[in-house]
Amino acid sequence: MNYFKNLVGERIYLSPMRPEDAEQYCVWLNDLEIADKLGSAARGSMTLEAERKWISERAGSYQYAIVRACDDALLGNCGFNEIDQANQTAEVGIFIGPHGEWNKGYGAEALRLLLKYSFEQLNLHSVTLRVFAFNERAIACYKKVGFSEYGRQHESNFINGAWQDHVYMELLRADWLRQRK
């Protein structure tokens, strides 16, 4: 098996990222529809060398490949961009690469696995994320798993000829526990 089942859900599991997957991540990260939603298109193209370096620098960290359980297909990436243990907070990020796998609930399931891990294992108090306001599909996913908006940075990024807002969302452990009952 090429992946390791670190955090296991019903249809997917999260595995440590593999350097061999750098080329596939580059394909996805150079797809303008994905890059715009991540805010990376304006920074230029992602090179294979840069992606390999990014993966190797995060080896053993809290970055995961999202893998479909039935066929071990790589679907994307998720993880903690930043963890502040002293204040028990973290910021998460996620993307699903193949367009044909969007809107199938894989992102929500991956986030649920990360949230369970963050609140039950890492003892975090809150998890945050940020998303562009135009990414309505992602916002709907985040709300579905319990996140709520707590702020907005207006006109923070210039994307495709227009200024875009960043939406800041959070989920507190108490709210997560309430949802699970």
Stockholm file with secondary structure:
# STOCKHOLM 1.0

chainA/1-181         MNYFKNLVGERIYLSPMRPEDAEQYCVWLNDLEIADKLGSAARGSMTLEAERKWISERAGSYQYAIVRACDDALLGNCGFNEIDQANQTAEVGIFIGPHGEWNKGYGAEALRLLLKYSFEQLNLHSVTLRVFAFNERAIACYKKVGFSEYGRQHESNFINGAWQDHVYMELLRADWLRQRK
#=GR chainA/1-181 SS CCSCCSEECSSEEEEECCGGGHHHHHHHHTSHHHHHHHTCGGGCCCCHHHHHHHHHHTTTSSEEEEEETTTTEEEEEEEEEEEETTTTEEEEEEEECCGGGTTSSHHHHHHHHHHHHHHHTSCCSEEEEEEETTCHHHHHHHHHTTCEEEEEEEEEEEETTEEEEEEEEEEEHHHHHHHHC
#=GC SS_cons         CCSCCSEECSSEEEEECCGGGHHHHHHHHTSHHHHHHHTCGGGCCCCHHHHHHHHHHTTTSSEEEEEETTTTEEEEEEEEEEEETTTTEEEEEEEECCGGGTTSSHHHHHHHHHHHHHHHTSCCSEEEEEEETTCHHHHHHHHHTTCEEEEEEEEEEEETTEEEEEEEEEEEHHHHHHHHC
//
